[in-house]
Amino acid sequence: MAKSREVAYSPKIQNIAELPRAGWDEWYIFDSPTDLGTSHLAENIFEVPQVQGHVNVFVNYCLALHQPEMKDLTTLFWDQISRIQPVCYVADNDYLNFVSANKTAFARVHDVVKALA
């Protein structure tokens, strides 16, 4: 039986209003089209391969990078970020997680979120 890839891809977003949102969302943002491989949405995140071509879904675990009790999950998250190397990562659940190695992008998002608080 062939496994569904369960990864949705979008064309380049030109306007943030174009982003589809349906509850808890998780986005990996790249400069160019990137094949993430197969999602393991319905599987135990601690039991699936942590290798290229396999992508875990963290948003459904209500990941909060700042919470020490999520250390094991956070370790898996950072390993995956290192493996797939997105420009940015955004997750919206009970917490907003934004990750980027681009210091300018991170500072802009930080300033906007801080202004909303």
C-alpha positions as CSV (number, residue, x, y, z in Angstrom):
1,M,0.0,0.0,0.0
2,A,1.5,3.4,-1.0
3,K,1.8,5.9,1.8
4,S,0.4,9.3,1.2
5,R,2.9,12.1,1.3
6,E,0.6,14.3,3.4
7,V,2.7,17.4,2.6
8,A,1.0,20.4,1.0
9,Y,3.1,22.7,-1.2
10,S,2.1,26.2,-2.3
11,P,3.3,28.5,-5.0
12,K,5.3,31.5,-3.9
13,I,3.2,33.6,-1.6
14,Q,3.0,37.2,-2.8
15,N,0.6,38.5,-0.2
16,I,0.2,37.3,3.4
17,A,-3.6,37.5,2.9
18,E,-3.3,34.6,0.4
19,L,-2.1,32.2,3.1
20,P,-4.7,29.5,3.7
21,R,-5.3,29.0,7.4
22,A,-7.3,26.2,8.9
23,G,-6.6,25.8,12.6
24,W,-3.1,24.8,13.7
25,D,-0.7,25.6,10.8
26,E,2.9,24.8,10.3
27,W,5.0,26.4,7.4
28,Y,8.5,25.8,6.2
29,I,9.5,28.7,4.0
30,F,12.2,28.3,1.3
31,D,13.7,30.6,-1.3
32,S,13.1,28.0,-4.0
33,P,10.9,24.9,-4.5
34,T,11.9,22.2,-2.0
35,D,10.8,18.6,-1.7
36,L,10.4,17.8,2.0
37,G,9.6,14.1,1.4
38,T,7.0,12.2,3.4
39,S,5.1,13.6,6.4
40,H,4.6,11.4,9.4
41,L,1.6,13.3,10.7
42,A,-0.3,10.2,12.0
43,E,2.8,8.5,13.5
44,N,4.6,8.8,16.8
45,I,7.2,11.5,16.3
46,F,9.7,9.6,18.5
47,E,9.4,6.4,16.4
48,V,9.8,7.5,12.8
49,P,13.1,7.9,10.9
50,Q,14.9,11.2,11.6
51,V,16.5,11.4,8.1
52,Q,16.3,13.4,4.9
53,G,13.0,12.7,3.1
54,H,11.0,12.3,6.3
55,V,9.4,15.3,7.9
56,N,7.8,15.4,11.3
57,V,4.8,17.7,12.1
58,F,5.5,19.6,15.3
59,V,2.5,21.9,15.4
60,N,0.1,19.2,16.6
61,Y,2.3,18.6,19.7
62,C,1.6,22.2,20.7
63,L,5.4,22.8,20.5
64,A,6.6,25.7,22.6
65,L,10.4,26.1,22.1
66,H,10.8,28.0,25.3
67,Q,9.3,25.3,27.6
68,P,12.0,23.1,29.3
69,E,9.5,20.2,29.6
70,M,9.5,20.0,25.8
71,K,13.3,19.3,25.6
72,D,13.0,16.0,23.8
73,L,10.6,17.3,21.3
74,T,12.6,20.5,20.8
75,T,15.7,18.4,20.1
76,L,13.9,16.6,17.3
77,F,12.7,19.9,16.0
78,W,16.1,21.5,15.8
79,D,17.5,18.3,14.2
80,Q,14.9,18.6,11.5
81,I,15.5,22.3,11.0
82,S,19.2,21.5,10.5
83,R,18.4,18.7,8.1
84,I,15.9,20.6,5.8
85,Q,17.3,24.1,6.3
86,P,14.3,26.3,5.6
87,V,14.7,30.1,5.4
88,C,12.0,30.4,8.1
89,Y,9.6,28.2,10.1
90,V,6.3,29.4,11.3
91,A,3.9,27.4,13.5
92,D,0.6,28.7,14.9
93,N,-1.1,26.7,17.6
94,D,-1.5,27.7,21.2
95,Y,1.9,29.4,20.7
96,L,3.4,31.2,17.8
97,N,6.8,29.8,16.9
98,F,8.9,31.7,14.4
99,V,12.4,30.5,13.6
100,S,14.9,32.0,11.1
101,A,18.6,32.2,10.7
102,N,17.9,35.5,8.8
103,K,18.5,38.0,11.6
104,T,16.7,40.8,9.7
105,A,13.6,38.7,9.2
106,F,13.6,37.5,12.8
107,A,13.9,41.1,14.1
108,R,11.0,42.3,11.9
109,V,8.8,39.5,13.1
110,H,9.8,40.0,16.7
111,D,9.1,43.8,16.5
112,V,5.6,43.1,15.0
113,V,4.7,40.5,17.6
114,K,5.9,42.7,20.4
115,A,3.9,45.6,19.1
116,L,0.7,43.4,19.2
117,A,1.3,42.4,22.8
